[in-house]
């Protein structure tokens, strides 16, 4: 893993952890995606990718989440910073997949 990419992912993760979850996204489904579940799935993948070796199962799960967040982003209203919140999730998931695809750290 390129150290600068890992540092970027760590920084984005730290910033994201300080962001509140947009309250109006609770109990909300967009285009068949539960928004809380999507958040938790991406967050779990990011967190574990920062602390454990990145395996094919984790990469595939994040690729699925990345496709889901790409699908819902154009449909999210920006009430409460939801777009920024989910764009950050997308950025982190894409970065983790890119880093994980590059091989072991």
N, CA, C and O atoms as a GROMACS GRO file, in nm:
protein
  420
    1UNK      N    1   0.085  -0.118   0.000
    1UNK     CA    2   0.000   0.000   0.000
    1UNK      C    3   0.089   0.124   0.000
    1UNK      O    4   0.184   0.133   0.077
    2UNK      N    5   0.057   0.216  -0.084
    2UNK     CA    6   0.127   0.343  -0.088
    2UNK      C    7   0.094   0.419   0.040
    2UNK      O    8  -0.022   0.442   0.072
    3UNK      N    9   0.199   0.458   0.113
    3UNK     CA   10   0.178   0.522   0.244
    3UNK      C   11   0.096   0.650   0.233
    3UNK      O   12   0.015   0.678   0.322
    4UNK      N   13   0.114   0.729   0.128
    4UNK     CA   14   0.037   0.852   0.117
    4UNK      C   15  -0.112   0.821   0.096
    4UNK      O   16  -0.197   0.896   0.146
    5UNK      N   17  -0.145   0.714   0.025
    5UNK     CA   18  -0.286   0.676   0.008
    5UNK      C   19  -0.343   0.628   0.141
    5UNK      O   20  -0.457   0.659   0.175
    6UNK      N   21  -0.265   0.552   0.214
    6UNK     CA   22  -0.311   0.505   0.346
    6UNK      C   23  -0.332   0.625   0.439
    6UNK      O   24  -0.431   0.630   0.512
    7UNK      N   25  -0.240   0.720   0.436
    7UNK     CA   26  -0.255   0.840   0.518
    7UNK      C   27  -0.382   0.917   0.480
    7UNK      O   28  -0.454   0.966   0.566
    8UNK      N   29  -0.407   0.928   0.349
    8UNK     CA   30  -0.526   0.998   0.302
    8UNK      C   31  -0.652   0.926   0.351
    8UNK      O   32  -0.744   0.990   0.401
    9UNK      N   33  -0.655   0.796   0.337
    9UNK     CA   34  -0.771   0.720   0.383
    9UNK      C   35  -0.789   0.736   0.534
    9UNK      O   36  -0.902   0.753   0.581
   10UNK      N   37  -0.682   0.730   0.609
   10UNK     CA   38  -0.690   0.748   0.755
   10UNK      C   39  -0.743   0.886   0.790
   10UNK      O   40  -0.826   0.899   0.880
   11UNK      N   41  -0.695   0.988   0.720
   11UNK     CA   42  -0.740   1.125   0.747
   11UNK      C   43  -0.889   1.140   0.715
   11UNK      O   44  -0.965   1.196   0.794
   12UNK      N   45  -0.929   1.089   0.598
   12UNK     CA   46  -1.070   1.097   0.560
   12UNK      C   47  -1.158   1.023   0.660
   12UNK      O   48  -1.267   1.069   0.694
   13UNK      N   49  -1.110   0.908   0.707
   13UNK     CA   50  -1.186   0.830   0.805
   13UNK      C   51  -1.201   0.908   0.935
   13UNK      O   52  -1.310   0.913   0.992
   14UNK      N   53  -1.093   0.967   0.982
   14UNK     CA   54  -1.100   1.047   1.106
   14UNK      C   55  -1.198   1.162   1.090
   14UNK      O   56  -1.278   1.189   1.180
   15UNK      N   57  -1.193   1.232   0.977
   15UNK     CA   58  -1.286   1.342   0.952
   15UNK      C   59  -1.430   1.291   0.947
   15UNK      O   60  -1.521   1.353   1.002
   16UNK      N   61  -1.449   1.178   0.882
   16UNK     CA   62  -1.583   1.122   0.869
   16UNK      C   63  -1.640   1.084   1.006
   16UNK      O   64  -1.759   1.103   1.031
   17UNK      N   65  -1.556   1.030   1.092
   17UNK     CA   66  -1.604   0.989   1.224
   17UNK      C   67  -1.652   1.108   1.308
   17UNK      O   68  -1.728   1.089   1.403
   18UNK      N   69  -1.609   1.228   1.274
   18UNK     CA   70  -1.655   1.347   1.345
   18UNK      C   71  -1.785   1.404   1.286
   18UNK      O   72  -1.849   1.490   1.347
   19UNK      N   73  -1.822   1.355   1.168
   19UNK     CA   74  -1.945   1.405   1.103
   19UNK      C   75  -2.066   1.332   1.160
   19UNK      O   76  -2.066   1.210   1.170
   20UNK      N   77  -2.169   1.405   1.196
   20UNK     CA   78  -2.290   1.337   1.243
   20UNK      C   79  -2.363   1.270   1.126
   20UNK      O   80  -2.361   1.320   1.013
   21UNK      N   81  -2.426   1.159   1.154
   21UNK     CA   82  -2.508   1.095   1.051
   21UNK      C   83  -2.628   1.184   1.025
   21UNK      O   84  -2.692   1.232   1.119
   22UNK      N   85  -2.661   1.209   0.898
   22UNK     CA   86  -2.777   1.294   0.868
   22UNK      C   87  -2.906   1.233   0.924
   22UNK      O   88  -2.948   1.127   0.878
   23UNK      N   89  -2.968   1.298   1.021
   23UNK     CA   90  -3.084   1.240   1.089
   23UNK      C   91  -3.198   1.201   0.997
   23UNK      O   92  -3.266   1.101   1.021
   24UNK      N   93  -3.221   1.276   0.892
   24UNK     CA   94  -3.335   1.245   0.805
   24UNK      C   95  -3.310   1.122   0.717
   24UNK      O   96  -3.399   1.079   0.644
   25UNK      N   97  -3.189   1.066   0.724
   25UNK     CA   98  -3.159   0.945   0.646
   25UNK      C   99  -3.189   0.817   0.726
   25UNK      O  100  -3.184   0.707   0.671
   26UNK      N  101  -3.220   0.833   0.854
   26UNK     CA  102  -3.259   0.716   0.934
   26UNK      C  103  -3.393   0.664   0.885
   26UNK      O  104  -3.483   0.742   0.850
   27UNK      N  105  -3.405   0.533   0.883
   27UNK     CA  106  -3.528   0.467   0.838
   27UNK      C  107  -3.566   0.511   0.696
   27UNK      O  108  -3.684   0.516   0.662
   28UNK      N  109  -3.465   0.542   0.616
   28UNK     CA  110  -3.492   0.587   0.479
   28UNK      C  111  -3.431   0.489   0.380
   28UNK      O  112  -3.319   0.441   0.397
   29UNK      N  113  -3.507   0.461   0.278
   29UNK     CA  114  -3.461   0.375   0.169
   29UNK      C  115  -3.467   0.456   0.041
   29UNK      O  116  -3.567   0.522   0.011
   30UNK      N  117  -3.358   0.451  -0.036
   30UNK     CA  118  -3.353   0.520  -0.164
   30UNK      C  119  -3.310   0.418  -0.268
   30UNK      O  120  -3.208   0.350  -0.253
   31UNK      N  121  -3.389   0.406  -0.373
   31UNK     CA  122  -3.359   0.314  -0.483
   31UNK      C  123  -3.330   0.173  -0.432
   31UNK      O  124  -3.242   0.103  -0.483
   32UNK      N  125  -3.406   0.133  -0.330
   32UNK     CA  126  -3.390  -0.002  -0.277
   32UNK      C  127  -3.276  -0.019  -0.179
   32UNK      O  128  -3.249  -0.131  -0.134
   33UNK      N  129  -3.207   0.089  -0.145
   33UNK     CA  130  -3.093   0.083  -0.052
   33UNK      C  131  -3.130   0.146   0.081
   33UNK      O  132  -3.173   0.261   0.086
   34UNK      N  133  -3.115   0.070   0.189
   34UNK     CA  134  -3.134   0.122   0.324
   34UNK      C  135  -3.013   0.210   0.355
   34UNK      O  136  -2.900   0.162   0.356
   35UNK      N  137  -3.037   0.336   0.382
   35UNK     CA  138  -2.927   0.431   0.394
   35UNK      C  139  -2.842   0.411   0.519
   35UNK      O  140  -2.722   0.436   0.516
   36UNK      N  141  -2.902   0.365   0.627
   36UNK     CA  142  -2.824   0.335   0.747
   36UNK      C  143  -2.737   0.212   0.723
   36UNK      O  144  -2.620   0.209   0.759
   37UNK      N  145  -2.795   0.111   0.662
   37UNK     CA  146  -2.720  -0.012   0.633
   37UNK      C  147  -2.605   0.016   0.536
   37UNK      O  148  -2.495  -0.037   0.554
   38UNK      N  149  -2.628   0.099   0.436
   38UNK     CA  150  -2.523   0.135   0.341
   38UNK      C  151  -2.409   0.206   0.414
   38UNK      O  152  -2.292   0.176   0.391
   39UNK      N  153  -2.442   0.300   0.500
   39UNK     CA  154  -2.342   0.370   0.580
   39UNK      C  155  -2.262   0.271   0.664
   39UNK      O  156  -2.139   0.275   0.664
   40UNK      N  157  -2.331   0.184   0.735
   40UNK     CA  158  -2.263   0.089   0.824
   40UNK      C  159  -2.176  -0.009   0.746
   40UNK      O  160  -2.068  -0.045   0.791
   41UNK      N  161  -2.224  -0.053   0.631
   41UNK     CA  162  -2.146  -0.148   0.550
   41UNK      C  163  -2.017  -0.085   0.499
   41UNK      O  164  -1.911  -0.147   0.505
   42UNK      N  165  -2.027   0.036   0.450
   42UNK     CA  166  -1.906   0.104   0.401
   42UNK      C  167  -1.813   0.133   0.518
   42UNK      O  168  -1.693   0.110   0.509
   43UNK      N  169  -1.868   0.185   0.627
   43UNK     CA  170  -1.785   0.218   0.743
   43UNK      C  171  -1.713   0.095   0.796
   43UNK      O  172  -1.595   0.103   0.831
   44UNK      N  173  -1.782  -0.017   0.802
   44UNK     CA  174  -1.718  -0.140   0.849
   44UNK      C  175  -1.604  -0.183   0.758
   44UNK      O  176  -1.499  -0.225   0.806
   45UNK      N  177  -1.625  -0.173   0.629
   45UNK     CA  178  -1.520  -0.209   0.534
   45UNK      C  179  -1.400  -0.118   0.543
   45UNK      O  180  -1.286  -0.163   0.537
   46UNK      N  181  -1.426   0.011   0.558
   46UNK     CA  182  -1.316   0.108   0.570
   46UNK      C  183  -1.238   0.083   0.698
   46UNK      O  184  -1.115   0.074   0.697
   47UNK      N  185  -1.309   0.072   0.808
   47UNK     CA  186  -1.245   0.052   0.937
   47UNK      C  187  -1.157  -0.072   0.937
   47UNK      O  188  -1.042  -0.068   0.981
   48UNK      N  189  -1.212  -0.183   0.888
   48UNK     CA  190  -1.132  -0.305   0.889
   48UNK      C  191  -1.018  -0.300   0.788
   48UNK      O  192  -0.914  -0.361   0.811
   49UNK      N  193  -1.035  -0.228   0.677
   49UNK     CA  194  -0.927  -0.219   0.579
   49UNK      C  195  -0.808  -0.138   0.634
   49UNK      O  196  -0.694  -0.155   0.589
   50UNK      N  197  -0.836  -0.052   0.730
   50UNK     CA  198  -0.728   0.025   0.791
   50UNK      C  199  -0.654  -0.053   0.899
   50UNK      O  200  -0.543  -0.017   0.938
   51UNK      N  201  -0.716  -0.161   0.948
   51UNK     CA  202  -0.653  -0.233   1.059
   51UNK      C  203  -0.614  -0.377   1.028
   51UNK      O  204  -0.541  -0.439   1.105
   52UNK      N  205  -0.661  -0.431   0.917
   52UNK     CA  206  -0.634  -0.570   0.882
   52UNK      C  207  -0.594  -0.580   0.736
   52UNK      O  208  -0.620  -0.488   0.658
   53UNK      N  209  -0.532  -0.691   0.698
   53UNK     CA  210  -0.503  -0.711   0.555
   53UNK      C  211  -0.633  -0.711   0.475
   53UNK      O  212  -0.734  -0.765   0.518
   54UNK      N  213  -0.627  -0.651   0.360
   54UNK     CA  214  -0.744  -0.636   0.272
   54UNK      C  215  -0.757  -0.762   0.188
   54UNK      O  216  -0.669  -0.793   0.108
   55UNK      N  217  -0.868  -0.834   0.204
   55UNK     CA  218  -0.886  -0.958   0.128
   55UNK      C  219  -0.990  -0.938   0.017
   55UNK      O  220  -1.056  -0.835   0.009
   56UNK      N  221  -1.002  -1.040  -0.067
   56UNK     CA  222  -1.092  -1.033  -0.182
   56UNK      C  223  -1.238  -1.017  -0.138
   56UNK      O  224  -1.314  -0.945  -0.203
   57UNK      N  225  -1.277  -1.082  -0.031
   57UNK     CA  226  -1.415  -1.073   0.019
   57UNK      C  227  -1.448  -0.928   0.059
   57UNK      O  228  -1.554  -0.877   0.025
   58UNK      N  229  -1.357  -0.865   0.130
   58UNK     CA  230  -1.378  -0.726   0.175
   58UNK      C  231  -1.381  -0.632   0.053
   58UNK      O  232  -1.463  -0.540   0.046
   59UNK      N  233  -1.290  -0.657  -0.042
   59UNK     CA  234  -1.286  -0.574  -0.163
   59UNK      C  235  -1.418  -0.587  -0.240
   59UNK      O  236  -1.474  -0.486  -0.284
   60UNK      N  237  -1.467  -0.710  -0.256
   60UNK     CA  238  -1.591  -0.731  -0.329
   60UNK      C  239  -1.710  -0.666  -0.257
   60UNK      O  240  -1.799  -0.610  -0.322
   61UNK      N  241  -1.711  -0.673  -0.125
   61UNK     CA  242  -1.818  -0.610  -0.048
   61UNK      C  243  -1.815  -0.458  -0.067
   61UNK      O  244  -1.919  -0.396  -0.085
   62UNK      N  245  -1.696  -0.400  -0.062
   62UNK     CA  246  -1.686  -0.256  -0.083
   62UNK      C  247  -1.721  -0.216  -0.226
   62UNK      O  248  -1.778  -0.110  -0.248
   63UNK      N  249  -1.687  -0.300  -0.323
   63UNK     CA  250  -1.728  -0.272  -0.461
   63UNK      C  251  -1.880  -0.269  -0.473
   63UNK      O  252  -1.935  -0.184  -0.543
   64UNK      N  253  -1.948  -0.360  -0.406
   64UNK     CA  254  -2.094  -0.360  -0.404
   64UNK      C  255  -2.150  -0.235  -0.339
   64UNK      O  256  -2.246  -0.177  -0.388
   65UNK      N  257  -2.089  -0.195  -0.229
   65UNK     CA  258  -2.132  -0.072  -0.161
   65UNK      C  259  -2.105   0.051  -0.248
   65UNK      O  260  -2.185   0.144  -0.252
   66UNK      N  261  -1.993   0.049  -0.316
   66UNK     CA  262  -1.958   0.161  -0.404
   66UNK      C  263  -2.062   0.175  -0.514
   66UNK      O  264  -2.104   0.286  -0.545
   67UNK      N  265  -2.104   0.064  -0.573
   67UNK     CA  266  -2.208   0.067  -0.676
   67UNK      C  267  -2.340   0.120  -0.618
   67UNK      O  268  -2.410   0.198  -0.683
   68UNK      N  269  -2.372   0.078  -0.496
   68UNK     CA  270  -2.496   0.123  -0.432
   68UNK      C  271  -2.494   0.273  -0.404
   68UNK      O  272  -2.592   0.342  -0.429
   69UNK      N  273  -2.382   0.322  -0.352
   69UNK     CA  274  -2.375   0.465  -0.319
   69UNK      C  275  -2.375   0.549  -0.447
   69UNK      O  276  -2.430   0.659  -0.449
   70UNK      N  277  -2.313   0.499  -0.553
   70UNK     CA  278  -2.317   0.569  -0.682
   70UNK      C  279  -2.462   0.578  -0.733
   70UNK      O  280  -2.501   0.678  -0.792
   71UNK      N  281  -2.539   0.473  -0.710
   71UNK     CA  282  -2.679   0.469  -0.754
   71UNK      C  283  -2.765   0.570  -0.678
   71UNK      O  284  -2.851   0.636  -0.737
   72UNK      N  285  -2.742   0.583  -0.547
   72UNK     CA  286  -2.830   0.667  -0.466
   72UNK      C  287  -2.788   0.814  -0.460
   72UNK      O  288  -2.872   0.901  -0.438
   73UNK      N  289  -2.661   0.843  -0.480
   73UNK     CA  290  -2.615   0.982  -0.466
   73UNK      C  291  -2.696   1.083  -0.547
   73UNK      O  292  -2.732   1.187  -0.492
   74UNK      N  293  -2.727   1.057  -0.674
   74UNK     CA  294  -2.805   1.158  -0.748
   74UNK      C  295  -2.946   1.176  -0.694
   74UNK      O  296  -3.012   1.274  -0.730
   75UNK      N  297  -2.994   1.085  -0.611
   75UNK     CA  298  -3.132   1.089  -0.561
   75UNK      C  299  -3.143   1.147  -0.420
   75UNK      O  300  -3.253   1.164  -0.369
   76UNK      N  301  -3.029   1.178  -0.359
   76UNK     CA  302  -3.029   1.230  -0.221
   76UNK      C  303  -3.052   1.380  -0.223
   76UNK      O  304  -2.989   1.453  -0.299
   77UNK      N  305  -3.144   1.424  -0.135
   77UNK     CA  306  -3.157   1.569  -0.117
   77UNK      C  307  -3.048   1.612  -0.021
   77UNK      O  308  -2.995   1.529   0.053
   78UNK      N  309  -3.014   1.739  -0.020
   78UNK     CA  310  -2.900   1.782   0.061
   78UNK      C  311  -2.939   1.832   0.199
   78UNK      O  312  -2.860   1.901   0.264
   79UNK      N  313  -3.054   1.798   0.243
   79UNK     CA  314  -3.094   1.836   0.378
   79UNK      C  315  -2.996   1.776   0.479
   79UNK      O  316  -2.968   1.657   0.475
   80UNK      N  317  -2.944   1.858   0.567
   80UNK     CA  318  -2.857   1.811   0.673
   80UNK      C  319  -2.721   1.760   0.628
   80UNK      O  320  -2.657   1.684   0.701
   81UNK      N  321  -2.675   1.800   0.511
   81UNK     CA  322  -2.543   1.760   0.464
   81UNK      C  323  -2.534   1.615   0.418
   81UNK      O  324  -2.425   1.558   0.418
   82UNK      N  325  -2.645   1.556   0.378
   82UNK     CA  326  -2.645   1.416   0.339
   82UNK      C  327  -2.558   1.389   0.217
   82UNK      O  328  -2.490   1.287   0.210
   83UNK      N  329  -2.559   1.479   0.121
   83UNK     CA  330  -2.478   1.456   0.000
   83UNK      C  331  -2.330   1.452   0.036
   83UNK      O  332  -2.258   1.361  -0.006
   84UNK      N  333  -2.285   1.548   0.114
   84UNK     CA  334  -2.144   1.550   0.155
   84UNK      C  335  -2.108   1.423   0.232
   84UNK      O  336  -2.001   1.366   0.212
   85UNK      N  337  -2.197   1.380   0.318
   85UNK     CA  338  -2.174   1.261   0.400
   85UNK      C  339  -2.155   1.138   0.312
   85UNK      O  340  -2.059   1.062   0.330
   86UNK      N  341  -2.246   1.118   0.218
   86UNK     CA  342  -2.238   0.999   0.133
   86UNK      C  343  -2.130   1.012   0.025
   86UNK      O  344  -2.076   0.911  -0.019
   87UNK      N  345  -2.098   1.133  -0.017
   87UNK     CA  346  -1.986   1.150  -0.110
   87UNK      C  347  -1.855   1.112  -0.042
   87UNK      O  348  -1.767   1.052  -0.105
   88UNK      N  349  -1.841   1.147   0.084
   88UNK     CA  350  -1.721   1.108   0.159
   88UNK      C  351  -1.713   0.956   0.171
   88UNK      O  352  -1.606   0.898   0.155
   89UNK      N  353  -1.825   0.891   0.199
   89UNK     CA  354  -1.826   0.745   0.204
   89UNK      C  355  -1.783   0.686   0.070
   89UNK      O  356  -1.705   0.592   0.065
   90UNK      N  357  -1.834   0.744  -0.038
   90UNK     CA  358  -1.798   0.696  -0.172
   90UNK      C  359  -1.648   0.712  -0.195
   90UNK      O  360  -1.582   0.621  -0.244
   91UNK      N  361  -1.596   0.828  -0.161
   91UNK     CA  362  -1.452   0.855  -0.180
   91UNK      C  363  -1.366   0.756  -0.102
   91UNK      O  364  -1.268   0.703  -0.153
   92UNK      N  365  -1.405   0.731   0.024
   92UNK     CA  366  -1.327   0.639   0.106
   92UNK      C  367  -1.336   0.496   0.054
   92UNK      O  368  -1.236   0.424   0.052
   93UNK      N  369  -1.455   0.453   0.014
   93UNK     CA  370  -1.471   0.318  -0.039
   93UNK      C  371  -1.389   0.300  -0.166
   93UNK      O  372  -1.322   0.198  -0.183
   94UNK      N  373  -1.394   0.398  -0.255
   94UNK     CA  374  -1.316   0.389  -0.379
   94UNK      C  375  -1.167   0.384  -0.350
   94UNK      O  376  -1.094   0.307  -0.412
   95UNK      N  377  -1.122   0.464  -0.256
   95UNK     CA  378  -0.981   0.465  -0.220
   95UNK      C  379  -0.938   0.332  -0.158
   95UNK      O  380  -0.832   0.279  -0.190
   96UNK      N  381  -1.021   0.278  -0.071
   96UNK     CA  382  -0.988   0.149  -0.008
   96UNK      C  383  -0.982   0.038  -0.112
   96UNK      O  384  -0.895  -0.048  -0.106
   97UNK      N  385  -1.074   0.039  -0.207
   97UNK     CA  386  -1.073  -0.062  -0.314
   97UNK      C  387  -0.948  -0.047  -0.399
   97UNK      O  388  -0.883  -0.145  -0.433
   98UNK      N  389  -0.915   0.077  -0.432
   98UNK     CA  390  -0.795   0.103  -0.513
   98UNK      C  391  -0.668   0.055  -0.439
   98UNK      O  392  -0.583  -0.011  -0.497
   99UNK      N  393  -0.660   0.090  -0.314
   99UNK     CA  394  -0.543   0.050  -0.234
   99UNK      C  395  -0.539  -0.102  -0.220
   99UNK      O  396  -0.433  -0.163  -0.237
  100UNK      N  397  -0.653  -0.163  -0.189
  100UNK     CA  398  -0.660  -0.307  -0.172
  100UNK      C  399  -0.630  -0.382  -0.300
  100UNK      O  400  -0.575  -0.492  -0.294
  101UNK      N  401  -0.664  -0.326  -0.413
  101UNK     CA  402  -0.637  -0.390  -0.542
  101UNK      C  403  -0.488  -0.384  -0.578
  101UNK      O  404  -0.441  -0.461  -0.662
  102UNK      N  405  -0.416  -0.292  -0.515
  102UNK     CA  406  -0.273  -0.275  -0.543
  102UNK      C  407  -0.191  -0.384  -0.476
  102UNK      O  408  -0.073  -0.399  -0.507
  103UNK      N  409  -0.250  -0.458  -0.387
  103UNK     CA  410  -0.177  -0.567  -0.322
  103UNK      C  411  -0.158  -0.544  -0.174
  103UNK      O  412  -0.209  -0.447  -0.118
  104UNK      N  413  -0.083  -0.635  -0.110
  104UNK     CA  414  -0.064  -0.626   0.035
  104UNK      C  415   0.016  -0.501   0.074
  104UNK      O  416   0.097  -0.450  -0.003
  105UNK      N  417  -0.010  -0.456   0.197
  105UNK     CA  418   0.062  -0.339   0.245
  105UNK      C  419   0.192  -0.380   0.307
  105UNK      O  420   0.267  -0.295   0.354
   0.00000   0.00000   0.00000
